[in-house]
Amino acid sequence: MNRVCALAVALLLLSADVALAASVEVQALLGNNAVLRVNGERKMLRPGESIGGVTLVRTTATAAIVRVNGQEQTLDLSRRVGTSYEEPLERVVTIPRNNQNQYLTTAQINGRGTPVIVDTGANIVAMSLNHARALGIDASQGQPGPVETAGGVMTARFVMLNSVSVGGIRVDNVEATVVESDYPATVLLGMSYLRHVKILEHNGILSLSRFD
């Protein structure tokens, strides 16, 4: 009887480990740091930091080495693959870091071009009211709510963008916030877009890629 109970406990622990491992996703690699999504919670970790029982050990150019339940595992960046027999096409955009340590590029938002700063620390795409007007976005139809900015708490409108495209990497139905002020000075390309692409940073060059 004790042997049966021990076996049941072992199977339970094993299934828990499998469930935990299945819920860990590497969303971005930024030098020595990695953005992990664990059980639905996203956080950027430095080596030695943890989230949800998962500790970042180190990173490589293409993967994060994490420790789960005392065991090290290598997790590659997620990627989408096609279901046809044709080899999927990978679109890659490279963005050099400027002298202000920003990754500045151009995006097509609802079909209109605008400068954007790649910002993995922003949960969603963020823009000012003036940006929204220039892009033909009617922010008045969005859901109102407060947002925290570098200048304090401000009023914003939460909207859904038809599409956001960077270098041909297009994502439809992207959540965004329109801050009812002149902040931010440049549109922030946040994780509501970036979570759909693979992100790599090496020697001051940021690359965004996705398989079509």
RADA-V857988 format. One record per backbone hydrogen bond with DSSP energy under -1.0 kcal/mol. CO is the residue of the C=O (numbers start at 1). NH is the residue of the N-H. If there is no record, write none. Layout:
# RADA-V857988
{{CO | NH} {CO | NH}}
This chain:
# RADA-V857988
{{1 | 5} {2 | 6} {3 | 7} {4 | 8} {5 | 9} {6 | 10} {7 | 11} {8 | 12} {9 | 13} {10 | 14} {11 | 15} {12 | 16} {13 | 17} {14 | 18} {15 | 19} {16 | 20} {17 | 21} {18 | 22} {21 | 24} {23 | 39} {25 | 37} {26 | 78} {28 | 35} {30 | 33} {33 | 30} {34 | 45} {35 | 27} {35 | 28} {36 | 43} {37 | 25} {38 | 41} {41 | 38} {43 | 36} {45 | 34} {46 | 49} {49 | 56} {51 | 54} {54 | 51} {55 | 67} {56 | 48} {58 | 65} {62 | 77} {63 | 60} {64 | 75} {65 | 57} {65 | 58} {66 | 73} {67 | 55} {68 | 71} {71 | 68} {73 | 66} {75 | 64} {89 | 212} {91 | 210} {93 | 208} {95 | 206} {98 | 101} {102 | 98} {103 | 118} {105 | 116} {107 | 114} {108 | 165} {109 | 112} {112 | 109} {114 | 107} {116 | 105} {117 | 189} {119 | 122} {122 | 191} {125 | 177} {126 | 188} {127 | 179} {128 | 132} {129 | 133} {130 | 134} {131 | 135} {132 | 137} {133 | 136} {137 | 139} {138 | 141} {139 | 142} {143 | 158} {145 | 156} {147 | 154} {149 | 152} {152 | 149} {154 | 147} {155 | 180} {156 | 145} {157 | 178} {158 | 143} {159 | 176} {161 | 174} {162 | 173} {163 | 110} {164 | 171} {165 | 108} {166 | 169} {168 | 170} {169 | 166} {171 | 164} {174 | 161} {175 | 125} {176 | 159} {177 | 127} {178 | 157} {179 | 129} {179 | 181} {181 | 129} {187 | 117} {188 | 126} {188 | 190} {189 | 119} {190 | 193} {190 | 194} {191 | 195} {193 | 196} {194 | 197} {198 | 209} {199 | 29} {200 | 207} {202 | 205} {204 | 97} {205 | 202} {206 | 95} {207 | 200} {208 | 93} {209 | 198} {210 | 91}}
